[in-house]
Amino acid sequence: MKTPAHIAVTGAAGQISYALLFRLIAGDLLGDDHPIVLHLLEIPEAMAGLDGVRMELIDCASPLLHDIVISDDPYVAFENVDLAFLIGAKPRGPGMERKDLLRVNADIFAIQGRALNVAAKRSVKTLVVGNPANTNALIAQHNAPDLPSENFAAMTRLDHNRAVSQLALHCGCSVNDIKRVIIWGNHSTTQYPDLHHALVRGKPALDQIEWDWYEKEFIPTVQNRGAVVIQKRGKSSAASAANAALEHMRNWLFGTPAGDWTSMTVLSDGSYDITPGLMFSYPVEIENAKYRVVQNLETSEFSRERLKITEAELLAEREEVRHLLR
Ligand code: NAI
């Protein structure tokens, strides 16, 4: 029997976690021979709800579920964890501006970054899902100076998956026939879903689709998909977000398939002329649990303009939270 993996999930009584936790204990991340200890963090007001989730987890009688720790203290919840899904965040309330949301959530991720720095395993891989995800990940990383910066990421995998599915639907093929889609930049409407390097059935996507569809339908559809799901469901994407978080972490641990890459928000090292030190979504290949930004892709004028737009938004977000950065 393998040693149990300790997995932290924050916002554990929320809707994304409700879709994620039961998949974790079914072995969807680490396989059906790897026991798990869940470390669930919530705010005090949500602890009763979290206790209900804990009861349901127990009621699954999962042979993989070794133990459950629940706490409203991040220093307790993060103790010795191998993986951390930072999902919990405050939703935007009535009359709240994006800036206010950024400030409220920024403090949460500063506190949690500090707690990870002290309590988690030195090798902990941290995936930030809670919005604004890129900037929250930047804050958490800055507040955890003793952990490797490359072990912090934010989630643009849902956007990546949305792009893959939209392209497959348009081309009348399977998602298995789509490779090398890219989401660049921020997990927001300024993100740039790029098909310049994408392949459909092994051939360039842009030779098989109309430019007009790409520019006027595909890009806005992917950028605005989250808002449309909210309009229809009355709640934000949850099961697809949990699925994306799981796939992001699975690729990070076990690698990307040969001939393909994925999109992942990581610390910019200046690749593609993006300001170093921003949390920016890039195409990455992963091997031996380490990501590498795919290099030397040609960027057209069209692409460069869009990269600059999403970079500018991230720079503005960073200014708002500068007091929390080192
Ligand atoms: P939710 O509102 O159902 O759950 C959030 C949970 O976080 C609540 O239970 C709340 O009590 C908890 N929470 C708040 N502050 C906390 C703190 N300081 N520590 C621990 N827990 C805390 O929200 P949902 O739908 O689960 O979404 C969570 C976040 O994920 C939101 O910020 C949402 O915008 C974001 N999201 C990100 C996506 C991405 O692709 N990166 C996609 C979909 C959602």
Boltz pocket constraint, residues with backbone or C-beta under 6 A from the ligand:
constraints:
  - pocket:
      binder: B
      contacts: [[A, 10], [A, 11], [A, 12], [A, 13], [A, 14], [A, 15], [A, 16], [A, 17], [A, 41], [A, 42], [A, 43], [A, 46], [A, 87], [A, 88], [A, 89], [A, 90], [A, 91], [A, 108], [A, 128], [A, 129], [A, 130], [A, 131], [A, 132], [A, 133], [A, 155], [A, 156], [A, 157], [A, 158], [A, 159], [A, 187], [A, 236], [A, 237], [A, 238], [A, 241]]
      max_distance: 6.0
